[in-house]
Amino acid sequence: MIIYNVTISIDQSEHESWLQWMKNHHIPNVMQTGCFTHYKICKILSTQPDETGITYAIQYTCNSINDLNQYQEKFADPLQKEHSEKYKGKFAAFRTVLEIID
């Protein structure tokens, strides 16, 4: 199993609307691709002293690296673009791919 982890720090001024948009729009659209089996929204509690945003890790689980590759090749660009345009200048994000070994 593979976890596609998206870590996002969102400005406090946009936090509440962003979280609702993620829950009601973005994450359902990602899940509708059929590439992932489930997801978790995690709030990161440990932050750096200079951080001003609120940070989350969205963890999407898929059965194989092939499923993740399919998502990245067919679906990721327009979904990421929509997020970037809606919250331009209000967030920072990075992505990590993890393999579940136990």
N, C-alpha and C positions, 0 to 999 in steps of 0.2 A: 504494500500500500504506500501511496505517496501523499505527502501534505504539501500543498502549494500555499505558502504563508505570505500574506501581504501585510506589511507593517506600515501603518499610516499615522502620522502626527497631524492633527487637524487644529487649526486656530480655535481658541476658546469661543470667539465670537460666532463661529459657524458650527460649533460642536453639536448642539441639539438638532438643528435642521439636517446636518450631515448624517447623524446616526439614524434618524428616521428615514432619510432618503436611501441609505444603505440597506436598512431592514426591509423597506417597502418596495424598492425599485431595483437597485443595483444587484444585490445578492440574489433575489429571485431571478433576475435576467441571467446571471452567471449560472445558477443551478438549472435553468431551462435549457442550457446547452447540452445537457445530458452527459457531460464529461466528469462530473463530480457526484459522489454518493451522499455526502453531507458536508456541513460546515459548522464552525464555531466562531463566535465573536468574543474575543478576549480583550479586556482592558489591561494595559500594562501599568502596573503600580509603581515600579521603580523607574524614576526618571533622572535625567541629568539636571544639575542646578540651573543651567542656562536655558532649559526648555520652557517654552511658553505655551505650547499646545498640549492637547490631550492625545495620548497615543493608544492605538488599538492594533491588535494582530487579528486579521481575518484568516482563518485556517480552513481551506477547502481540501477535502480528502477525495482522492481518486484511486481506482484499483490498480493502475499501472502508469508507467512513464509514457506509454503510448497515448493514454487518455489525456494526460497533461499536454503532450505535444499537439494533439488534435485541437485542444482548447486554444493553445497559443497560436497555432497556424490559422485556425478558422474564425475564432471568436474574440480573442483578447484585444486586438487593436481598437475596434469600434467601442467596446465597453470601457477600456481605459481612456480613450479619447473623450467619451461622454463625461466621465468623472473629472478628467483634467480641465475640460472647458467649464464645467459647472462650478468647480472650486479652485479655479486658477489663482495662484498666489496665496492660497489659504491652507496648503497642505504640503507635506513631504512624504514620499513613499519609497519603499524598497521591497523587493520580492526575494524569497528564499524557497528553495525546493528541498524537502526533507524526505528521507525514506524511513518508514516505520520498520524497525528491526525486531521489536519484541512487544 
